[in-house]
Amino acid sequence: MNFPTIYSITESEIDLNDLLEKITLPSTGAAAIFTGMVRGVTSRDDPHETVYLEYESYIPMAEAKMKQVADEIRERWKSVEGIAIVQRIGKLYPKTPTVLIA
């Protein structure tokens, strides 16, 4: 069976509900989700505030690496069904989700 796999670089807002809809099946019983976001205040080492971060990507290479990671997950854990790996690029402000892996 071909399980759903999404890997992409996007300038658009990451929509968790949409991604879950695309990667879950009737047989899916849970989804493990990681999301990273822009930190507005760093208090350790070199304390500072972040106004925004600008993320860039060489999209063909990044998406090829995401596919490789998804393939390795499938090889190692046979019970994994859907996989989503999404990285946002562009000018992003504090509290903005930047990556989602499910």
C-alpha positions in Angstrom: 0.0 0.0 0.0 1.2 3.5 -0.8 0.9 5.6 2.3 0.6 9.4 2.0 3.8 11.4 2.1 4.1 15.2 1.9 7.4 17.0 1.9 7.5 20.7 0.8 9.0 24.1 1.2 6.4 26.8 1.3 6.0 30.5 1.8 2.4 29.9 2.9 1.1 29.5 6.5 1.4 25.9 7.7 -2.1 24.4 8.2 -1.9 21.5 10.6 -5.5 20.4 10.1 -5.1 20.3 6.3 -1.9 18.3 6.6 -3.5 15.8 9.1 -6.4 15.4 6.7 -4.0 14.5 3.9 -1.8 12.1 5.8 -4.3 10.2 8.0 -6.2 7.1 6.9 -9.2 5.3 8.5 -6.6 3.0 10.1 -4.6 5.9 11.7 -4.9 5.9 15.5 -2.6 8.7 16.4 -0.3 11.4 14.9 3.0 12.5 16.5 3.5 16.1 15.6 6.6 18.4 16.0 6.5 22.1 15.2 9.2 24.7 15.5 8.6 28.4 15.6 10.4 31.7 15.6 11.5 32.5 19.2 11.0 36.2 20.0 13.1 36.3 23.2 16.3 34.3 23.8 17.3 34.3 27.4 20.3 31.9 27.5 23.9 32.4 26.3 23.5 35.6 24.3 20.2 37.1 25.5 18.4 39.1 22.8 15.1 39.7 21.1 14.3 38.7 17.6 12.2 41.0 15.5 12.0 38.5 12.6 14.0 35.8 10.8 14.3 35.3 7.1 14.4 31.7 6.0 15.7 30.8 2.5 16.1 27.4 0.8 17.4 25.8 -2.4 14.1 24.0 -2.8 15.1 21.1 -5.1 17.9 20.0 -2.7 15.8 20.6 0.4 12.9 18.6 -0.9 15.2 15.8 -2.0 16.6 15.6 1.5 13.0 15.6 3.0 12.1 12.7 0.7 15.2 10.8 1.9 14.2 11.3 5.5 10.7 10.1 4.8 12.0 7.1 3.0 14.3 6.3 6.0 11.4 6.6 8.4 9.4 4.1 6.3 12.3 1.7 6.1 12.9 1.8 9.9 9.3 1.9 11.2 7.0 -0.2 9.0 3.9 0.8 11.0 4.2 4.5 10.1 1.4 5.5 7.7 1.3 9.1 6.7 4.3 11.4 6.8 4.4 15.2 6.5 7.6 17.3 6.5 6.9 21.0 5.7 9.4 23.9 6.1 8.3 27.5 5.7 10.5 30.1 4.2 10.4 33.9 3.9 10.3 36.7 6.5 8.8 35.1 9.6 8.0 36.9 12.9 8.0 35.5 16.5 5.5 32.8 17.3 5.2 31.9 13.6 5.4 28.2 13.0 8.4 27.5 10.7 8.5 23.7 10.4 6.0 20.9 10.9 6.8 17.2 11.0 4.0 14.7 11.5 
